[in-house]
Amino acid sequence: MWTATPQPRYWSERNQAKSHRASLGKCSAADHQIRVGQSGRKVAQVVCALFLAATASSVFAGAGTDERIGEPGVYYVDPEFHAPTRHMAWQDFNSNDVWICQIDAQTGRLIPANGKGIRPPVKTVSIFKSSQGSGSFNGPELGFSTRGLFAYYTIRDGNGVNQTARFGPLDRGTPTYLQISRDERFGRAGALPTILPDFPEVALLNIYLDRLRGQTGWSFEDTPNDKNIVPTAEISLKGPRWVPGELAISTNIQTSDRTKQAAIYDVETGTTKVITNDAGHKTEVFVFNCPETGTRAAMCLVGNAQRELAVYKEASPYWEKIASIPCPTFVVGGGIFGARIYLPEPFVFQGKSYFTFVVGKVNTRTLAVKGPSQVFVAQLGRPEAVQIGSTNAAARLDPEALVLSDRVYLYYYIGVAEGSNMQPELHVVKDFLPLP
């Protein structure tokens, strides 16, 4: 889920890539189910340590001001943002409608207040498998090129095959709907578009269903049926991802010792470079431009237990590990929670690197939360991670940072287990930076 606005790194040298299509690599992907759940009450106390050069831990709880936004009873799922225009795209879990609204820069609230601004004429598919068949691995995504800002999402055609559609432009003129893929047999489970303001079209990182399940791939939006395979060891909740400002994809590769290492796949050359070689499987790999080091950096989870989030700075021949964030714990009604780190993402604000993630116990296949989950933010170079927002015992999912010039809003949604009488909620957390 693309949330940050990338700062192009090599783009001035790469804007001719469209002419190289014939020599580019191939792609595909697997379907992911997203499910949500769990309710209850709690007062949380957080004990967490972020280690950089073996520093100690500190205790914080509930930083920032947490506000429920949107319309009560509406099930907001997987909101995505485009910071320059403050657009938000989201999926209604109950109706499978796609909606696009904007964010009030001064309050972080939705415009209009229920988030139901513009609705494409065709619904999306379920965000996980349903009785109607395979759904999508995520909700609508926002992509940007010289054509403008568009929403990309999965629809089901008249033959029952999942296809990619787009709606826009959202930042100029009158938006129109277009089905852009025409798969005859094997459908899709979502598309992640690039955000490249100087490029003439969006490139899509696709996930494919059925026979091609388990692979990722990419295509340009004008040739969406190309299946350019992207080497990857697995499809995770947040990866593979586009590298900000580049036609390149961060992923992981299983090496000769059977360790899954972080890697970058170059779309223009079709080559893959492994960037880590230390112990532990690497998943959820994000590459970002790190102001503290003046280089690119990679954030990833380390180990099968998902109890460490690590940061590596660009170096040769392998990137150098500069930070390790152990999984935080929090106390709820006498019980200690904090089984794993999920759904991590980096963001950069005013020259500092931050990392958002959820701590809890989540089924990675269905995203069903088994007990309470909490949102945390860590900062590169600081010895602690901080619990963000409300401390009640909800099942929080998918924190997304909207980075503006003078502030950051952090959004998350609360999922509801089947049969629960709890209400779904969309929240924004304000004024949590600087971290305490």
Secondary structure, DSSP 4 states (H G I P E B T S, - for coil): ---S----SSHHHHTTGGGGGGG--B-----------------EEEEB--BSSSPPPB----BSEEEEES-TT--EEEEEEETTTTEEEEEETTT--EEEEEE-TTT--EESTTS--B--SS----SS-BTTB---SS--EEEEETTEEEEEEEEE-TTS-EEEEEEE-SSSS--EEEE----SSS-EEEEEE-B-TTSSS-EEEEEE-GGGTT-EEEEETTSTT--EEE--S---SS-SEEPTTSSEEEEEEE-TTS-EEEEEEETTTTEEEE---SSS-EEEEEEEEETTTTEEEEEEEETTTT-EEEEEE--SSSPEEEEEEEPPEEEETTEEE--EEEEEEEEEETTEEEEEEEEE-B-TTT--BSS-BEEEEEETT-S-EEEBS--SS-BEEEEEEEE-SS-EEEEEEE---TT--PPPEEEEEES--S--
